[in-house]
Amino acid sequence: SLDFKSLKTIDGPSEIYNLSINLKKMSKTLESKFNSAIRQRKELEAVFSSLIESIIVTDENFIIKDINQAALNLFKITNNSISEISLIQLTHNSELNGIAEKTLTAKRSQYKTIMLKEQILGSTDKFENQKFTSRDLYLEVNTSLIQTEDQSTRIILVLHDITQLKTLERIRKDFVANVSHELKTPVTSIMGFIETLQNGAINNKKDSLEFLNIIQSQSISLDLIIKDLLSLSSLESSENTEIELEELNLSEIVSSAIEVCHKDIGKKKTEIQLSFPDSLTVRVNPILMEQAIINLISNAVRYSPEKSRITIYGESFQDYNLIKITDNGPGIPEKDIPRVFERFYTVNKARSRELGGTGLGLAIVKHIVLAHKGEININSKDGMGTEFIIRIPS
């Protein structure tokens, strides 16, 4: 180290030269430490910004002092809007604010799971207007207290989004319950009528034929459920692999799908209206896309009244091709729209069972669209019909 008091006694060129060398060394050391401190700070800021977890730091008055990008995205705000605002102003959530208050008063870490209502972009209506809906957002909140160098108190809130885990847990429970019920119904019926036949009804030709027809019908239902479950399993397992795509005319796929559904269409005297140019081509897997359109047409015919109209609309855009299938059936209540693509989920279970179907058709449609790297949305109101909107990359 350099003793600055010695400057008064410096004498001669050699000592001045040595002093100059020492000053240069000291300057380089300070510069190196300064650059190192800046580099470390930038590294910490980079880590802080890139964390998946949302992190909010407040003072003892719950004024926001720091926030990372994940938290900004979570609450859909820009960096400019957080200057000197409180936690409650930022989040509009009294429960989260209460956790921060408890952390400060108890002077220890807190842990809790909370739920927020998140506004998300939903489907577009027939006029291409954007619609917003809400969903439940589940957050795991961990808090802690720290003291800064100037002895100020800071409250750190770490928010981990567990919505997907909660949703998967609910879907798993619902699936186990639903598949057990859907399989149990035909199996119980088949076993019951077989037992009746064994107990003597087989000797009555009229009754035995009726019972055998019921057994056959229930066996077909059971077979359809198993086939659809296998289709779903196959689609899910291939979601991360590339499917074979072909450039095909949309009218060919739609015509083939209508032909498969012609019996049900004729029975209910349903009118199918096509609204797309004959030259419109789509890059799809023909078997899978035909299956998706069959499922959507069958679903529309099943739930729409007799002599109703189903419109199939197609249009090509720069980055994607649009397919809309619209009916004038009973529609879907807004609260049910986020769940209609879940396996076995039905809006009206009694009516769905009466009309037939496995409850897996829309789940299969969704996975087919996802396999094409596309998206599917619903535009519907209770009692106002339903519109399924598919976007497939060009």
C-alpha positions as CSV (number, residue, x, y, z in Angstrom):
1,S,0.0,0.0,0.0
2,L,1.0,3.6,-0.6
3,D,1.7,5.9,2.4
4,F,0.5,9.3,1.2
5,K,2.3,11.1,4.1
6,S,5.6,10.1,2.4
7,L,4.8,12.5,-0.4
8,K,6.2,15.3,1.6
9,T,9.6,13.6,1.8
10,I,9.9,12.5,-1.8
11,D,13.2,13.6,-3.2
12,G,14.8,12.9,-6.5
13,P,13.7,11.4,-9.9
14,S,13.9,7.8,-8.8
15,E,11.4,8.2,-5.9
16,I,9.1,10.1,-8.3
17,Y,9.4,7.3,-10.8
18,N,8.6,4.7,-8.1
19,L,5.6,6.8,-6.9
20,S,4.3,6.9,-10.5
21,I,4.6,3.1,-10.8
22,N,2.8,2.6,-7.5
23,L,0.0,4.9,-8.5
24,K,-0.5,3.1,-11.8
25,K,-0.6,-0.3,-10.0
26,M,-3.1,1.1,-7.5
27,S,-5.2,2.5,-10.3
28,K,-5.3,-0.8,-12.1
29,T,-6.2,-2.7,-8.9
30,L,-9.1,-0.3,-8.2
31,E,-10.2,-0.5,-11.8
32,S,-10.1,-4.3,-11.8
33,K,-12.1,-4.4,-8.5
34,F,-14.6,-1.9,-9.9
35,N,-15.1,-3.9,-13.1
36,S,-15.4,-7.1,-11.2
37,A,-18.1,-5.6,-9.0
38,I,-20.0,-4.3,-12.1
39,R,-19.6,-7.8,-13.7
40,Q,-20.9,-9.6,-10.6
41,R,-23.8,-7.2,-10.4
42,K,-24.7,-7.7,-14.0
43,E,-24.5,-11.5,-13.6
44,L,-26.8,-11.3,-10.5
45,E,-29.2,-9.1,-12.5
46,A,-29.2,-11.5,-15.4
47,V,-29.9,-14.5,-13.1
48,F,-32.6,-12.5,-11.3
49,S,-34.3,-11.5,-14.6
50,S,-34.1,-15.0,-16.1
51,L,-35.6,-16.9,-13.2
52,I,-38.8,-18.7,-14.0
53,E,-40.2,-18.0,-10.5
54,S,-41.7,-14.5,-10.1
55,I,-39.8,-12.5,-7.4
56,I,-41.0,-9.3,-5.8
57,V,-38.9,-7.3,-3.2
58,T,-40.6,-4.7,-1.0
59,D,-39.6,-2.5,1.9
60,E,-41.2,-2.6,5.4
61,N,-44.0,-0.4,4.0
62,F,-44.7,-2.9,1.3
63,I,-43.5,-0.5,-1.5
64,I,-42.0,-2.4,-4.4
65,K,-38.2,-2.0,-4.5
66,D,-37.4,-4.7,-7.1
67,I,-39.2,-7.1,-9.4
68,N,-38.0,-9.6,-12.0
69,Q,-39.3,-10.1,-15.6
70,A,-41.3,-13.2,-14.6
71,A,-43.3,-11.2,-12.1
72,L,-43.8,-8.4,-14.6
73,N,-45.2,-10.9,-17.1
74,L,-47.4,-12.6,-14.4
75,F,-49.1,-9.3,-13.5
76,K,-49.0,-8.0,-17.1
77,I,-47.3,-4.8,-16.3
78,T,-44.3,-2.8,-17.8
79,N,-41.2,-1.9,-15.9
80,N,-42.1,1.8,-16.1
81,S,-45.3,1.4,-14.0
82,I,-43.8,0.0,-10.8
83,S,-42.1,3.1,-9.5
84,E,-43.0,3.7,-5.8
85,I,-46.2,1.7,-5.9
86,S,-47.3,-0.7,-3.2
87,L,-47.7,-4.5,-3.4
88,I,-51.5,-4.2,-3.2
89,Q,-51.5,-1.7,-6.1
90,L,-49.3,-4.0,-8.2
91,T,-51.1,-7.3,-7.5
92,H,-54.7,-6.2,-6.5
93,N,-54.6,-9.2,-4.2
94,S,-55.3,-8.8,-0.5
95,E,-54.3,-12.4,0.3
96,L,-50.8,-11.9,-1.1
97,N,-50.5,-8.6,0.7
98,G,-51.6,-10.3,3.9
99,I,-48.8,-12.9,3.5
100,A,-46.2,-10.1,3.3
101,E,-47.7,-8.4,6.4
102,K,-47.6,-11.6,8.3
103,T,-43.9,-12.1,7.3
104,L,-43.0,-8.7,8.7
105,T,-45.0,-9.0,12.0
106,A,-44.0,-12.6,12.7
107,K,-40.4,-12.0,11.5
108,R,-40.2,-15.4,9.8
109,S,-40.7,-17.0,6.4
110,Q,-44.3,-17.8,5.3
111,Y,-45.6,-20.4,2.8
112,K,-49.1,-20.5,1.2
113,T,-50.9,-21.4,-2.0
114,I,-53.1,-18.7,-3.3
115,M,-55.4,-18.3,-6.4
116,L,-55.6,-15.4,-8.7
117,K,-58.0,-14.6,-11.5
118,E,-56.0,-14.1,-14.7
119,Q,-57.4,-12.4,-17.8
120,I,-56.4,-14.3,-21.0
121,L,-57.1,-13.8,-24.6
122,G,-59.9,-16.2,-25.7
123,S,-61.3,-17.0,-29.1
124,T,-62.2,-14.5,-31.8
125,D,-65.8,-14.0,-32.8
126,K,-67.2,-14.2,-36.3
127,F,-66.2,-10.6,-36.9
128,E,-62.6,-11.4,-35.8
129,N,-62.9,-9.4,-32.7
130,Q,-60.7,-10.5,-29.8
131,K,-62.5,-11.9,-26.7
132,F,-61.0,-12.1,-23.3
133,T,-61.9,-14.7,-20.6
134,S,-60.5,-15.5,-17.2
135,R,-58.9,-18.6,-15.7
136,D,-57.8,-19.6,-12.2
137,L,-54.1,-19.1,-11.6
138,Y,-52.6,-21.1,-8.6
139,L,-49.4,-19.7,-7.1
140,E,-47.2,-21.2,-4.4
141,V,-45.9,-18.2,-2.4
142,N,-42.7,-18.3,-0.3
143,T,-41.5,-15.3,1.7
144,S,-38.4,-14.3,3.7
145,L,-37.0,-11.3,5.4
146,I,-33.5,-9.8,4.9
147,Q,-31.5,-6.9,6.3
148,T,-29.6,-4.6,3.9
149,E,-26.3,-3.0,4.6
150,D,-28.0,0.2,5.8
151,Q,-30.1,-1.9,8.2
152,S,-33.3,-1.5,6.1
153,T,-35.8,-4.4,6.1
154,R,-36.7,-6.1,2.8
155,I,-39.5,-8.6,2.2
156,I,-38.8,-11.1,-0.6
157,L,-41.8,-12.9,-2.2
158,V,-41.1,-15.8,-4.5
159,L,-44.2,-16.9,-6.5
160,H,-44.1,-20.2,-8.3
161,D,-46.9,-20.9,-10.8
162,I,-48.4,-24.4,-10.1
163,T,-51.5,-23.9,-12.2
164,Q,-50.5,-26.7,-14.7
165,L,-49.8,-29.1,-11.8
166,K,-53.2,-28.3,-10.2
167,T,-54.9,-28.7,-13.6
168,L,-53.2,-32.0,-14.4
169,E,-54.0,-33.3,-10.9
170,R,-57.7,-32.4,-11.4
171,I,-57.7,-33.9,-14.9
172,R,-56.1,-37.1,-13.6
173,K,-58.7,-37.5,-10.9
174,D,-61.6,-36.7,-13.2
175,F,-60.2,-39.1,-15.9
176,V,-59.9,-42.0,-13.4
177,A,-63.4,-41.4,-12.1
178,N,-64.9,-40.9,-15.6
179,V,-63.2,-43.8,-17.4
180,S,-64.2,-46.1,-14.5
181,H,-67.8,-44.9,-14.9
182,E,-67.9,-45.0,-18.7
183,L,-66.4,-48.5,-18.8
184,K,-68.5,-49.8,-15.8
185,T,-71.8,-48.9,-17.4
186,P,-71.6,-51.1,-20.5
187,V,-69.8,-53.9,-18.6
188,T,-72.4,-54.0,-15.9
189,S,-75.2,-54.1,-18.6
190,I,-73.5,-56.9,-20.5
191,M,-72.9,-59.0,-17.4
192,G,-76.4,-58.4,-16.2
193,F,-78.1,-59.6,-19.4
194,I,-75.7,-62.5,-19.7
195,E,-76.7,-63.6,-16.2
196,T,-80.4,-63.2,-17.1
197,L,-79.9,-65.4,-20.2
198,Q,-78.1,-68.0,-18.1
199,N,-80.9,-68.1,-15.6
200,G,-83.4,-69.3,-18.3
201,A,-84.3,-66.3,-20.5
202,I,-82.3,-67.9,-23.3
203,N,-85.2,-70.3,-23.7
204,N,-87.5,-67.4,-24.6
205,K,-86.6,-66.6,-28.2
206,K,-88.1,-63.1,-28.2
207,D,-86.5,-62.0,-25.0
208,S,-83.2,-63.6,-25.7
209,L,-82.9,-61.8,-29.1
210,E,-83.7,-58.5,-27.4
211,F,-81.1,-59.1,-24.7
212,L,-78.5,-60.1,-27.3
213,N,-79.1,-56.9,-29.2
214,I,-78.6,-54.9,-26.0
215,I,-75.4,-56.9,-25.3
216,Q,-74.2,-56.1,-28.8
217,S,-75.0,-52.4,-28.5
218,Q,-73.2,-52.1,-25.2
219,S,-70.2,-54.1,-26.6
220,I,-70.0,-51.6,-29.5
221,S,-70.0,-48.7,-27.1
222,L,-67.3,-50.4,-25.1
223,D,-65.3,-51.0,-28.2
224,L,-65.6,-47.3,-29.3
225,I,-64.4,-46.1,-25.9
226,I,-61.4,-48.3,-26.0
227,K,-60.5,-47.3,-29.6
228,D,-60.8,-43.6,-28.8
229,L,-58.6,-44.1,-25.7
230,L,-56.0,-45.8,-27.8
231,S,-56.2,-43.0,-30.4
232,L,-55.7,-40.4,-27.7
233,S,-52.8,-42.4,-26.2
234,S,-51.2,-42.6,-29.7
235,L,-51.7,-38.9,-30.4
236,E,-50.2,-37.9,-27.0
237,S,-47.2,-40.1,-27.4
238,S,-46.5,-38.6,-30.9
239,E,-46.9,-34.9,-29.9
240,N,-43.1,-34.4,-29.7
241,T,-42.5,-36.2,-33.1
242,E,-43.1,-34.9,-36.6
243,I,-46.1,-36.2,-38.4
244,E,-46.2,-36.7,-42.1
245,L,-47.8,-33.8,-43.9
246,E,-49.2,-33.4,-47.4
247,E,-50.4,-30.4,-49.4
248,L,-54.1,-31.3,-50.0
249,N,-57.2,-29.6,-51.2
250,L,-59.5,-28.8,-48.2
251,S,-62.6,-29.7,-50.2
252,E,-61.3,-33.3,-50.6
253,I,-60.8,-33.7,-46.8
254,V,-64.2,-32.1,-46.0
255,S,-66.1,-34.1,-48.6
256,S,-64.6,-37.4,-47.3
257,A,-65.5,-36.4,-43.7
258,I,-69.1,-35.6,-44.8
259,E,-69.4,-38.9,-46.5
260,V,-68.5,-40.7,-43.3
261,C,-71.1,-38.7,-41.4
262,H,-73.8,-38.9,-44.1
263,K,-76.0,-41.4,-42.2
264,D,-76.3,-39.1,-39.2
265,I,-76.7,-36.0,-41.4
266,G,-79.5,-37.6,-43.4
267,K,-81.3,-38.9,-40.3
268,K,-81.5,-35.4,-38.8
269,K,-82.0,-33.7,-42.2
270,T,-79.0,-31.4,-41.4
271,E,-77.9,-28.9,-44.1
272,I,-74.1,-28.7,-44.6
273,Q,-73.0,-25.4,-46.1
274,L,-69.5,-25.1,-47.5
275,S,-67.9,-21.6,-47.6
276,F,-64.4,-21.8,-49.0
277,P,-62.8,-21.7,-52.4
278,D,-62.3,-25.0,-54.2
279,S,-58.6,-24.1,-54.7
280,L,-57.9,-23.8,-50.9
281,T,-55.1,-26.1,-49.9
282,V,-53.8,-27.1,-46.5
283,R,-50.6,-28.8,-45.3
284,V,-51.9,-31.6,-43.1
285,N,-51.9,-35.3,-42.3
286,P,-54.9,-36.4,-44.3
287,I,-56.0,-39.2,-42.0
288,L,-55.7,-37.2,-38.8
289,M,-57.3,-34.0,-40.2
290,E,-60.2,-36.0,-41.7
291,Q,-60.7,-37.6,-38.3
292,A,-60.8,-34.2,-36.6
293,I,-63.4,-32.8,-39.0
294,I,-65.5,-36.0,-38.7
295,N,-65.5,-35.6,-34.9
296,L,-66.5,-31.9,-35.2
297,I,-69.3,-32.6,-37.8
298,S,-70.6,-35.6,-35.7
299,N,-70.6,-33.5,-32.6
300,A,-72.5,-30.6,-34.3
301,V,-75.0,-33.0,-35.9
302,R,-75.5,-34.8,-32.6
303,Y,-76.3,-31.7,-30.5
304,S,-78.1,-29.6,-33.1
305,P,-81.9,-29.8,-33.7
306,E,-83.3,-31.4,-36.8
307,K,-83.2,-29.5,-40.1
308,S,-80.4,-27.2,-38.7
309,R,-77.5,-25.9,-40.6
310,I,-73.7,-26.6,-40.2
311,T,-71.3,-24.2,-41.9
312,I,-67.8,-25.2,-42.8
313,Y,-65.7,-22.1,-43.6
314,G,-62.1,-22.0,-44.8
315,E,-59.7,-19.2,-45.6
316,S,-56.0,-18.9,-46.2
317,F,-53.8,-16.3,-44.5
318,Q,-50.0,-15.6,-44.8
319,D,-48.9,-17.7,-41.9
320,Y,-51.8,-20.1,-41.4
321,N,-55.0,-21.6,-42.8
322,L,-58.3,-21.1,-41.0
323,I,-61.1,-23.7,-40.7
324,K,-64.3,-22.9,-38.9
325,I,-67.1,-25.3,-38.2
326,T,-70.3,-23.5,-36.9
327,D,-73.6,-25.0,-35.8
328,N,-76.8,-23.5,-34.3
329,G,-77.1,-26.0,-31.5
330,P,-77.6,-25.3,-27.8
331,G,-74.2,-23.6,-27.4
332,I,-71.8,-24.0,-24.5
333,P,-71.9,-22.0,-21.2
334,E,-68.9,-19.7,-20.8
335,K,-67.8,-21.5,-17.6
336,D,-67.6,-24.9,-19.5
337,I,-65.6,-23.6,-22.5
338,P,-62.1,-24.1,-21.0
339,R,-62.9,-27.7,-20.1
340,V,-64.7,-29.1,-23.2
341,F,-61.5,-30.5,-24.6
342,E,-60.9,-32.6,-21.5
343,R,-61.4,-36.4,-21.8
344,F,-65.0,-37.4,-20.9
345,Y,-66.0,-33.9,-20.0
346,T,-69.5,-33.1,-21.1
347,V,-71.6,-30.0,-20.5
348,N,-74.8,-32.0,-20.0
349,K,-73.9,-35.6,-19.0
350,A,-77.5,-36.9,-19.1
351,R,-78.1,-35.5,-22.6
352,S,-74.7,-36.6,-23.9
353,R,-75.3,-40.2,-22.7
354,E,-78.7,-40.2,-24.4
355,L,-77.3,-38.9,-27.7
356,G,-74.4,-41.4,-27.7
357,G,-70.7,-40.7,-28.2
358,T,-67.7,-41.6,-26.0
359,G,-66.9,-38.2,-24.6
360,L,-63.5,-38.3,-26.1
361,G,-64.1,-36.8,-29.6
362,L,-63.2,-33.2,-28.8
363,A,-60.1,-34.3,-26.8
364,I,-59.0,-36.2,-30.0
365,V,-59.6,-33.1,-32.1
366,K,-57.5,-31.0,-29.8
367,H,-54.5,-33.4,-29.9
368,I,-54.8,-33.7,-33.7
369,V,-54.6,-29.9,-34.0
370,L,-51.6,-29.8,-31.6
371,A,-49.9,-32.5,-33.6
372,H,-50.1,-30.1,-36.6
373,K,-48.5,-27.3,-34.4
374,G,-51.8,-25.5,-34.7
375,E,-54.4,-24.2,-32.2
376,I,-58.1,-24.6,-31.7
377,N,-60.5,-22.1,-30.0
378,I,-64.2,-22.0,-29.3
379,N,-66.6,-19.1,-29.8
380,S,-70.0,-20.0,-28.2
381,K,-72.7,-18.8,-25.9
382,D,-75.3,-20.8,-24.1
383,G,-78.3,-21.2,-26.4
384,M,-76.6,-19.4,-29.3
385,G,-74.7,-22.2,-31.2
386,T,-71.0,-23.1,-31.3
387,E,-68.1,-22.2,-33.6
388,F,-64.9,-24.3,-33.5
389,I,-62.0,-22.3,-35.0
390,I,-58.9,-24.2,-36.1
391,R,-55.6,-22.5,-37.2
392,I,-53.1,-24.7,-39.0
393,P,-49.6,-23.3,-40.0
394,S,-49.3,-22.8,-43.8
